[in-house]
């Protein structure tokens, strides 16, 4: 029986040796890589599709008078519109400049043509009579008209035209 016990002991040691030969650090790393690859390609859920930016609401081109343009001054979260030479621009994206507290805030909801042409933010640059005729820009020098064209071009590049400014009584034309 001695021989049988020796043989069993010998076989047991061979099994321990062969199983410890499988658990080498290199095999452990390879097994980890295989498990990670299987998880990454087969089991991991797909990432959600990228979200699209929210669309801005559609703006309908409309006709404004100086009085109907006035509420679009950015107060209480309203859009910021201003007019230049009869065209109304939505400058809401530039709210920090044209909205409340901005350096050009007195142009919001108003015809800014004369003030932009003269480079002045003073109240006297704005039309006082909201029910009267629009500013014809009479008395402006060629250099001031050129400055106004430059402003117009900048607005055209950056902002959407949302309407036109007409005098009271010309809305239907």
FENJO-V248655 format. One record per residue. OMEGA is omega in whole degrees, 0 to 359 (none if undefined). Layout:
BEGIN
OMEGA
OMEGA
END
This chain:
BEGIN
178
180
181
180
179
181
178
180
180
180
179
180
178
179
178
181
182
178
177
177
178
183
176
179
179
178
179
178
179
178
178
178
178
180
180
180
178
179
185
185
186
191
184
179
179
178
180
179
180
182
178
177
180
179
174
180
180
179
179
177
181
179
180
166
179
181
181
176
186
181
182
183
178
179
178
176
179
177
177
178
168
183
174
180
174
177
181
181
173
182
182
178
177
183
182
176
189
182
181
179
180
182
181
187
181
175
183
180
184
171
184
188
184
180
178
180
183
182
182
179
184
180
182
176
183
177
181
183
183
180
181
181
176
178
181
180
176
177
178
178
181
180
178
177
177
177
179
177
177
177
180
180
177
179
180
180
189
191
181
174
185
180
177
181
179
177
177
180
179
184
187
184
none
END
